[in-house]
Amino acid sequence: MKYHHLGIPTTTQHPGETYLEEYRTFCTDHENNPFGIQWMRFEQDCPLPGLVKTVPHVAFEVENLAHALEGHEVLVEPNSPSEGVLVAFVVCDGAPVEFLQFLKK
């Protein structure tokens, strides 16, 4: 696993937000700051679990998403929020953790 970003829920709009329509979520680009912070703002009807919408999460890049999920409580099933990436969330000690697998072309 390799650190990828820190996702922090917010109610404040940030410059450069991207809108993920399927999840009714706005997020900033984690590469726009030196610490990999991704601000996440959720519309009221966002379908993501409350834990993701209220507790910061750490995200890790993994080689094999299915393997990384083994033995963990899955919070958000594997999905593809953008082309070329699979993501899923698990729960670790009451906090959400995101795994990302970048698909090779």
N, C-alpha and C positions, 0 to 999 in steps of 0.2 A: 504494500500500500504506500501511496505517496500523497502527502498533503496537497489539497487542491484549493479549497476556499473555506471561509467562515461565513455562514448565512445568518443574518440578523434580521428578525422581524421588526417592522417599523410601521407607523401610520403616517410618516412624513414622506412627501414626494421628494425624489432626488433627481438631479439632472441626468439625462442619458438613460433613463429607465427603458427596459424592453418589456413589452407586454406579451405574456404567454396566455393566449385566449382560452385554450383548453382548461387551464388551471385558474383563470381569472386572477392572475398574479402579475405584478410588476416587479422587475428585479434589475439591479445595476450590474455592470460588468466587473467581476472581481479583479480583472487585470488592470483596472483604472486606479488602483491604489497599491502601495508597496506591501500591504499585509494580506492581500487576497480577501478583502471584505466584500461581501455581496449583500446589499440591502434588499429586503424582500417586503413588498407591500401587497396586501391581499384585499380583493373586493369582498363585500359582505357574503356573496354567494359562492365563494371559493370552495371547491370540493375537497381540498387537502385536509388532513386530520388536524385537529386543534393543536396538537403537540408541535407540528411543523409551523403553524401560524403564530405560536406564542413563545416558543423556546428556541434560542439560537442553536444552530447545528454546525458541526464540522463535517467537511466533505473530503473524501479520499478517492484518488484515482486508483482503480484496480484493473488487473489484467483480465480477470474472469469474474463477471458479476454473479453468476450462479454459484460459483465456488465461494465468493466472499459472503454471500447470504447464508450459507450453511451454518446452522446452529444458532441463528439470531432470530428474534421476533421481528417479522417483517411488518413495517408500518405502512409503507407505500410500495405496492408491487412494481416490478420492473416495467419501465415505460421509456418512451423516447420523446422528450420535450423539444428536441431540436435534432436536425439531421446529423447522423454520425455518432450519436451518443445514446447510451442506455443508462438509466439511473434507477435507483431504488433507495428507500429509507428503511433503516432498522432502528430499534430502540436499544439503547445501552445505558443501564443505570438510570432510567427515566428520562434520558435525553435523546433527541433524534440525531442519527448519524446517516449521512448520505454517501453512497458508493456510486462512482461514475466509471463506466467502461467506454472508452473511445473505440469505435469500430474502425478496423483497418480497411482501406480501400483496395 
